[in-house]
Amino acid sequence: MAPGVDEWGTCTFNGTKAQLYLITSDANYKTFVTAVGSYGITEAHIVRAGNVVGVANDGTQEAAFKAALAG
């Protein structure tokens, strides 16, 4: 599990794999962003809706993923 994450899971969104994370504080979110940065994931690729954070493996799905998470 990535640093700063309380819980996580994997799902399928529009036919592509995505990860969802529960991150319960801004400090933990910053820790998470720093940690995943070492894998080439930037904050621009991360979708955040309250305490739920998601990353879609397919970059072409980012806008739809953001819209779905925003509800």
Biotite code that builds the C-alpha atoms (Angstrom):
import biotite.structure as struc

atoms = struc.array([
    struc.Atom([0.000, 0.000, 0.000], chain_id="A", res_id=1, res_name="MET", atom_name="CA", element="C"),
    struc.Atom([1.278, 3.478, -0.838], chain_id="A", res_id=2, res_name="ALA", atom_name="CA", element="C"),
    struc.Atom([2.265, 5.775, 2.033], chain_id="A", res_id=3, res_name="PRO", atom_name="CA", element="C"),
    struc.Atom([-0.583, 7.992, 3.240], chain_id="A", res_id=4, res_name="GLY", atom_name="CA", element="C"),
    struc.Atom([-3.319, 5.575, 2.138], chain_id="A", res_id=5, res_name="VAL", atom_name="CA", element="C"),
    struc.Atom([-5.895, 4.268, 4.631], chain_id="A", res_id=6, res_name="ASP", atom_name="CA", element="C"),
    struc.Atom([-7.488, 1.726, 2.271], chain_id="A", res_id=7, res_name="GLU", atom_name="CA", element="C"),
    struc.Atom([-7.292, 0.898, -1.437], chain_id="A", res_id=8, res_name="TRP", atom_name="CA", element="C"),
    struc.Atom([-8.822, -1.238, -4.121], chain_id="A", res_id=9, res_name="GLY", atom_name="CA", element="C"),
    struc.Atom([-8.761, -1.916, -7.843], chain_id="A", res_id=10, res_name="THR", atom_name="CA", element="C"),
    struc.Atom([-11.713, -1.557, -10.187], chain_id="A", res_id=11, res_name="CYS", atom_name="CA", element="C"),
    struc.Atom([-12.532, -1.498, -13.883], chain_id="A", res_id=12, res_name="THR", atom_name="CA", element="C"),
    struc.Atom([-13.712, 1.762, -15.419], chain_id="A", res_id=13, res_name="PHE", atom_name="CA", element="C"),
    struc.Atom([-14.843, 1.840, -19.065], chain_id="A", res_id=14, res_name="ASN", atom_name="CA", element="C"),
    struc.Atom([-12.901, -1.353, -19.683], chain_id="A", res_id=15, res_name="GLY", atom_name="CA", element="C"),
    struc.Atom([-9.637, -0.192, -18.133], chain_id="A", res_id=16, res_name="THR", atom_name="CA", element="C"),
    struc.Atom([-8.064, -0.817, -14.748], chain_id="A", res_id=17, res_name="LYS", atom_name="CA", element="C"),
    struc.Atom([-8.141, 1.936, -12.128], chain_id="A", res_id=18, res_name="ALA", atom_name="CA", element="C"),
    struc.Atom([-7.073, 2.195, -8.508], chain_id="A", res_id=19, res_name="GLN", atom_name="CA", element="C"),
    struc.Atom([-9.111, 3.856, -5.771], chain_id="A", res_id=20, res_name="LEU", atom_name="CA", element="C"),
    struc.Atom([-7.637, 5.041, -2.489], chain_id="A", res_id=21, res_name="TYR", atom_name="CA", element="C"),
    struc.Atom([-9.113, 6.329, 0.756], chain_id="A", res_id=22, res_name="LEU", atom_name="CA", element="C"),
    struc.Atom([-6.926, 9.152, 2.054], chain_id="A", res_id=23, res_name="ILE", atom_name="CA", element="C"),
    struc.Atom([-8.295, 10.937, 5.098], chain_id="A", res_id=24, res_name="THR", atom_name="CA", element="C"),
    struc.Atom([-6.127, 14.043, 5.443], chain_id="A", res_id=25, res_name="SER", atom_name="CA", element="C"),
    struc.Atom([-4.396, 16.652, 3.313], chain_id="A", res_id=26, res_name="ASP", atom_name="CA", element="C"),
    struc.Atom([-1.052, 15.706, 4.879], chain_id="A", res_id=27, res_name="ALA", atom_name="CA", element="C"),
    struc.Atom([-1.567, 12.056, 3.886], chain_id="A", res_id=28, res_name="ASN", atom_name="CA", element="C"),
    struc.Atom([-2.590, 13.157, 0.375], chain_id="A", res_id=29, res_name="TYR", atom_name="CA", element="C"),
    struc.Atom([0.663, 15.091, -0.025], chain_id="A", res_id=30, res_name="LYS", atom_name="CA", element="C"),
    struc.Atom([2.594, 12.032, 1.194], chain_id="A", res_id=31, res_name="THR", atom_name="CA", element="C"),
    struc.Atom([0.733, 9.875, -1.354], chain_id="A", res_id=32, res_name="PHE", atom_name="CA", element="C"),
    struc.Atom([1.413, 12.287, -4.244], chain_id="A", res_id=33, res_name="VAL", atom_name="CA", element="C"),
    struc.Atom([5.114, 12.307, -3.398], chain_id="A", res_id=34, res_name="THR", atom_name="CA", element="C"),
    struc.Atom([5.225, 8.499, -3.174], chain_id="A", res_id=35, res_name="ALA", atom_name="CA", element="C"),
    struc.Atom([3.456, 7.807, -6.477], chain_id="A", res_id=36, res_name="VAL", atom_name="CA", element="C"),
    struc.Atom([5.556, 10.451, -8.198], chain_id="A", res_id=37, res_name="GLY", atom_name="CA", element="C"),
    struc.Atom([8.416, 7.963, -8.177], chain_id="A", res_id=38, res_name="SER", atom_name="CA", element="C"),
    struc.Atom([6.294, 5.857, -10.586], chain_id="A", res_id=39, res_name="TYR", atom_name="CA", element="C"),
    struc.Atom([5.768, 8.767, -12.972], chain_id="A", res_id=40, res_name="GLY", atom_name="CA", element="C"),
    struc.Atom([2.274, 9.580, -11.715], chain_id="A", res_id=41, res_name="ILE", atom_name="CA", element="C"),
    struc.Atom([1.792, 13.316, -11.370], chain_id="A", res_id=42, res_name="THR", atom_name="CA", element="C"),
    struc.Atom([-0.943, 15.161, -9.547], chain_id="A", res_id=43, res_name="GLU", atom_name="CA", element="C"),
    struc.Atom([-2.472, 15.935, -12.964], chain_id="A", res_id=44, res_name="ALA", atom_name="CA", element="C"),
    struc.Atom([-3.205, 12.184, -13.350], chain_id="A", res_id=45, res_name="HIS", atom_name="CA", element="C"),
    struc.Atom([-4.830, 11.899, -9.928], chain_id="A", res_id=46, res_name="ILE", atom_name="CA", element="C"),
    struc.Atom([-8.569, 12.348, -9.420], chain_id="A", res_id=47, res_name="VAL", atom_name="CA", element="C"),
    struc.Atom([-9.618, 13.522, -5.967], chain_id="A", res_id=48, res_name="ARG", atom_name="CA", element="C"),
    struc.Atom([-13.181, 13.744, -4.670], chain_id="A", res_id=49, res_name="ALA", atom_name="CA", element="C"),
    struc.Atom([-13.130, 14.377, -0.939], chain_id="A", res_id=50, res_name="GLY", atom_name="CA", element="C"),
    struc.Atom([-11.315, 11.497, 0.747], chain_id="A", res_id=51, res_name="ASN", atom_name="CA", element="C"),
    struc.Atom([-11.501, 9.284, -2.355], chain_id="A", res_id=52, res_name="VAL", atom_name="CA", element="C"),
    struc.Atom([-8.550, 9.418, -4.718], chain_id="A", res_id=53, res_name="VAL", atom_name="CA", element="C"),
    struc.Atom([-8.349, 7.554, -8.010], chain_id="A", res_id=54, res_name="GLY", atom_name="CA", element="C"),
    struc.Atom([-5.854, 6.877, -10.763], chain_id="A", res_id=55, res_name="VAL", atom_name="CA", element="C"),
    struc.Atom([-6.934, 5.411, -14.115], chain_id="A", res_id=56, res_name="ALA", atom_name="CA", element="C"),
    struc.Atom([-4.327, 3.319, -15.935], chain_id="A", res_id=57, res_name="ASN", atom_name="CA", element="C"),
    struc.Atom([-5.553, 4.615, -19.309], chain_id="A", res_id=58, res_name="ASP", atom_name="CA", element="C"),
    struc.Atom([-4.831, 8.329, -19.565], chain_id="A", res_id=59, res_name="GLY", atom_name="CA", element="C"),
    struc.Atom([-7.510, 8.759, -22.218], chain_id="A", res_id=60, res_name="THR", atom_name="CA", element="C"),
    struc.Atom([-10.096, 7.934, -19.522], chain_id="A", res_id=61, res_name="GLN", atom_name="CA", element="C"),
    struc.Atom([-8.988, 10.655, -17.057], chain_id="A", res_id=62, res_name="GLU", atom_name="CA", element="C"),
    struc.Atom([-11.732, 13.180, -17.911], chain_id="A", res_id=63, res_name="ALA", atom_name="CA", element="C"),
    struc.Atom([-14.501, 10.564, -17.741], chain_id="A", res_id=64, res_name="ALA", atom_name="CA", element="C"),
    struc.Atom([-13.015, 9.125, -14.541], chain_id="A", res_id=65, res_name="PHE", atom_name="CA", element="C"),
    struc.Atom([-12.940, 12.598, -12.943], chain_id="A", res_id=66, res_name="LYS", atom_name="CA", element="C"),
    struc.Atom([-16.561, 13.193, -13.932], chain_id="A", res_id=67, res_name="ALA", atom_name="CA", element="C"),
    struc.Atom([-17.664, 9.825, -12.545], chain_id="A", res_id=68, res_name="ALA", atom_name="CA", element="C"),
    struc.Atom([-15.870, 10.342, -9.235], chain_id="A", res_id=69, res_name="LEU", atom_name="CA", element="C"),
    struc.Atom([-17.261, 13.861, -8.873], chain_id="A", res_id=70, res_name="ALA", atom_name="CA", element="C"),
    struc.Atom([-20.718, 12.293, -9.168], chain_id="A", res_id=71, res_name="GLY", atom_name="CA", element="C"),
])
